[in-house]
Amino acid sequence: MAGKSKKSENKLVDKKKIKAVKAGKKDFRKMIPALPKNIQEKMNSEKNPEAVMAKALENYYNGSGRRQENALQKEIDNNIIEIQRRHISDLKDQLETSNKNYGELMKTYQAYMLQVQPMVEAAQLQKASELKLSNESEKQTEMKTENEIKQEEKAGDEIKQKEKTETEKEIESKSKKWYKFWK
């Protein structure tokens, strides 16, 4: 086959097709009404209608059939591309909405932290001052007598009251600063 030309190969293909058509004459006769009228007339007038049928089949497979197949494949490819585009746009929309939701969530978290942070700092300052006072008072109470303890308690109450007012003032000033900053 390597030395034969394309024409001789085509003739072999034609002969194979003709033999295939002859082998199934019953099926071949059923196919005639489905063919175009000009081919039907040719087949009825020819001595060898199987050859006409084989040639018509060859033309179909080489010509219009391939064009239809290519058109169908092109349409399928276009549909696949369109589906992919829609899917990608849907994914982009989902990503944008999730980014918006994340941004809004972060803004509310930051606003909450700005509101809570001064209160947390004030509570920490108050605990630290109470701890200092309690530590100092424990040391001093061990050394002093009961009278001195009573006097110190009175003085301690006054100091605590002063520190409370000071810490309250600090809390108010910080909360005002944060409020102004937030506004």
Backbone hydrogen bonds, N-H to C=O, Kabsch-Sander energy under -0.5 kcal/mol:
donor,donor_aa,acceptor,acceptor_aa,energy
4,K,1,M,-0.6
9,E,5,S,-1.7
10,N,6,K,-2.8
11,K,7,K,-2.1
12,L,8,S,-1.9
13,V,9,E,-2.3
14,D,10,N,-2.7
15,K,11,K,-2.6
16,K,12,L,-2.4
17,K,13,V,-2.3
18,I,14,D,-2.8
19,K,15,K,-2.6
20,A,16,K,-2.3
21,V,17,K,-2.4
22,K,18,I,-2.8
23,A,19,K,-2.3
24,G,20,A,-1.0
25,K,22,K,-0.9
28,F,24,G,-2.2
29,R,25,K,-2.3
30,K,26,K,-1.4
31,M,27,D,-1.4
32,I,28,F,-0.7
34,A,31,M,-1.1
35,L,31,M,-0.6
35,L,32,I,-1.7
40,Q,36,P,-2.0
41,E,37,K,-2.8
42,K,38,N,-1.7
43,M,39,I,-2.4
44,N,40,Q,-2.2
45,S,41,E,-2.0
46,E,42,K,-2.1
51,A,48,N,-0.8
52,V,48,N,-1.2
53,M,49,P,-2.6
54,A,50,E,-2.8
55,K,51,A,-2.6
56,A,52,V,-2.8
57,L,53,M,-2.8
58,E,54,A,-2.5
59,N,55,K,-2.8
60,Y,56,A,-2.5
61,Y,57,L,-2.9
62,N,58,E,-2.6
63,G,59,N,-2.6
65,G,60,Y,-2.1
66,R,60,Y,-0.7
67,R,63,G,-2.1
68,Q,64,S,-2.8
69,E,65,G,-2.6
70,N,66,R,-3.3
71,A,67,R,-2.6
72,L,68,Q,-2.7
73,Q,69,E,-2.7
74,K,70,N,-2.6
75,E,71,A,-2.4
76,I,72,L,-2.5
77,D,73,Q,-2.7
78,N,74,K,-2.6
79,N,75,E,-2.5
80,I,76,I,-2.5
81,I,77,D,-2.5
82,E,78,N,-2.5
83,I,79,N,-2.5
84,Q,80,I,-2.4
85,R,81,I,-2.5
86,R,82,E,-2.6
87,H,83,I,-2.5
88,I,84,Q,-2.7
89,S,85,R,-2.6
90,D,86,R,-2.6
91,L,87,H,-2.3
92,K,88,I,-2.4
93,D,89,S,-2.4
94,Q,90,D,-2.4
95,L,91,L,-2.4
96,E,92,K,-2.6
97,T,93,D,-2.5
98,S,94,Q,-2.3
99,N,95,L,-2.4
100,K,96,E,-2.4
101,N,97,T,-2.7
102,Y,98,S,-2.4
103,G,99,N,-2.5
104,E,100,K,-2.7
105,L,101,N,-2.3
106,M,102,Y,-2.5
107,K,103,G,-2.2
108,T,104,E,-2.3
109,Y,105,L,-2.3
110,Q,106,M,-2.6
111,A,107,K,-2.4
112,Y,108,T,-2.4
113,M,109,Y,-2.6
114,L,110,Q,-2.4
115,Q,111,A,-1.8
116,V,112,Y,-2.7
117,Q,113,M,-2.8
119,M,115,Q,-0.6
120,V,116,V,-2.4
121,E,117,Q,-2.7
122,A,118,P,-2.4
123,A,119,M,-2.4
124,Q,120,V,-2.4
125,L,121,E,-2.5
126,Q,122,A,-2.5
127,K,123,A,-2.4
128,A,124,Q,-2.5
129,S,125,L,-2.6
130,E,126,Q,-2.4
131,L,127,K,-2.6
132,K,128,A,-2.5
133,L,129,S,-2.5
134,S,130,E,-2.7
135,N,131,L,-2.6
136,E,132,K,-2.6
137,S,133,L,-2.7
138,E,134,S,-2.0
139,K,135,N,-1.9
140,Q,136,E,-2.3
141,T,137,S,-2.4
142,E,138,E,-1.3
143,M,139,K,-0.8
143,M,140,Q,-0.6
144,K,140,Q,-1.6
149,I,145,T,-2.1
150,K,146,E,-2.4
151,Q,147,N,-2.6
152,E,148,E,-2.8
153,E,149,I,-2.5
154,K,150,K,-2.1
155,A,151,Q,-2.6
156,G,152,E,-3.8
157,D,153,E,-2.7
158,E,154,K,-2.1
159,I,155,A,-2.8
160,K,156,G,-3.4
161,Q,157,D,-2.6
162,K,158,E,-2.6
163,E,159,I,-3.3
164,K,160,K,-3.0
165,T,161,Q,-2.4
166,E,162,K,-2.8
167,T,163,E,-3.6
168,E,164,K,-3.0
169,K,165,T,-2.4
170,E,166,E,-2.7
171,I,167,T,-2.9
172,E,168,E,-2.7
173,S,169,K,-2.7
174,K,170,E,-2.9
175,S,171,I,-2.9
176,K,172,E,-2.3
177,K,173,S,-2.3
178,W,174,K,-3.0
179,Y,175,S,-2.5
180,K,176,K,-2.8
181,F,177,K,-2.8
182,W,178,W,-3.0
183,K,179,Y,-2.6
